[in-house]
């Protein structure tokens, strides 16, 4: 039976049979995979930690005609502080949920590093969780090919000079001349904050400070946009 090694992070863990867990793992080498962790629901199971979401580790699995069973796991990082802090866990589980939706059974080194870097910032950094959440949502829109343009109207292609709207049906930014019944006007502050977050690198996000009510309003706007683009209803966003 073939043995394979890979580095990955557990995105999701569900009960399987009486004592097992079925893991969804995003791996650097293989992309998104499903693997069984046998006997892990027993009280003294040695690999119980490997069934936890956010477990970042080096795995060894047996491959039986495409069915993977985890046999060894060496943890790199547990991201414990994310799980133990509610506001951090909301952001963290959104990252895992998004990765579970957009990743396929093929390697994606860029998104793997994006995921790990976001989790490290969430665990060890000092960024406002709401700002980090918005950054993740913007990065996801870019990843799936629907990034927002903050310079020109998506309809007419002219530069923004006045009010800016977001089309809630199409999920794109528009000028006042192109706005329709489905468009919602962004305040100048909302537009400026969203653009600032989009243009600020992850390692500089901790320097940004914004009002909670502005960030909350933007979260609701992007939530609708992201649900539209991913054709889903993200459970991690409330």
SULFENKA-V183663 format. One record per backbone hydrogen bond with DSSP energy under -0.5 kcal/mol. CO is the residue of the C=O (numbers start at 0). NH is the residue of the N-H. E is the energy in kcal/mol with one decimal. If there is no record, write none. Layout:
CO NH E
CO NH E
This chain:
1 62 -3.1
3 60 -2.6
5 58 -3.4
6 27 -2.9
7 56 -2.6
8 25 -2.4
9 53 -2.3
11 23 -2.8
13 21 -3.0
15 19 -1.4
18 40 -2.6
19 15 -2.5
20 22 -0.6
20 36 -2.8
21 13 -2.0
22 24 -0.6
22 34 -2.2
23 10 -3.0
23 11 -1.5
24 26 -0.8
24 32 -3.0
25 8 -1.9
26 30 -1.3
30 26 -2.7
32 24 -2.5
33 67 -0.6
34 22 -3.2
35 37 -0.6
35 69 -2.7
36 20 -1.9
36 39 -0.8
38 41 -1.4
41 44 -1.6
44 47 -1.0
46 49 -1.1
47 50 -1.4
48 51 -1.5
51 54 -1.8
53 55 -0.7
54 9 -1.9
54 56 -0.6
55 75 -3.2
55 76 -2.2
56 7 -2.6
56 58 -0.6
57 73 -2.8
58 5 -2.1
59 70 -3.0
59 71 -1.8
60 3 -2.9
61 63 -0.7
61 68 -1.9
62 1 -0.8
62 64 -0.8
63 66 -1.4
65 67 -0.7
66 63 -2.4
67 35 -2.7
68 61 -2.6
71 59 -2.3
72 74 -0.6
73 57 -2.6
76 55 -2.7
78 81 -0.9
78 82 -1.1
79 83 -2.0
80 84 -0.7
81 84 -0.7
83 85 -0.5
84 88 -2.8
85 89 -2.0
86 90 -1.2
87 91 -2.8
88 92 -3.0
89 93 -1.4
90 94 -1.9
91 95 -2.0
92 96 -2.7
93 97 -2.8
94 98 -2.3
95 99 -2.2
96 100 -1.6
97 101 -2.8
98 102 -1.9
103 31 -2.7
103 105 -2.0
107 111 -2.3
108 112 -2.4
109 113 -2.0
110 114 -3.0
111 115 -2.3
112 116 -2.6
113 117 -2.4
114 118 -2.2
115 119 -2.3
116 120 -2.1
117 121 -2.3
118 122 -2.4
119 123 -3.2
119 124 -0.7
120 124 -1.4
127 131 -2.5
128 132 -2.3
129 133 -2.0
130 134 -2.2
131 135 -2.2
132 136 -2.1
133 137 -2.4
134 138 -2.6
135 139 -2.3
136 140 -2.0
137 141 -2.0
138 142 -2.4
139 143 -2.3
140 145 -3.1
141 144 -1.2
147 149 -0.6
150 159 -2.1
152 156 -1.3
157 152 -2.9
162 175 -0.7
163 185 -2.7
164 166 -0.5
164 173 -3.1
165 167 -0.8
165 183 -2.5
166 170 -3.4
171 166 -3.2
172 153 -2.4
173 164 -3.0
174 177 -0.7
174 178 -0.9
179 182 -1.8
181 167 -2.6
183 165 -2.6
185 163 -0.6
186 190 -2.5
187 191 -2.3
188 192 -2.7
189 193 -2.4
190 194 -2.3
191 195 -2.4
192 196 -2.6
193 197 -2.1
194 198 -2.0
195 199 -1.2
200 203 -1.9
200 204 -0.5
201 204 -1.3
203 206 -1.8
204 207 -2.0
210 214 -2.0
211 215 -2.7
212 216 -1.8
213 217 -2.0
214 218 -2.2
215 219 -1.8
216 220 -1.7
217 221 -2.7
218 222 -2.2
219 223 -1.6
220 224 -1.6
221 225 -3.2
222 226 -2.5
223 227 -1.7
224 228 -2.4
225 229 -2.5
226 230 -0.7
226 231 -1.8
233 236 -0.7
235 237 -0.5
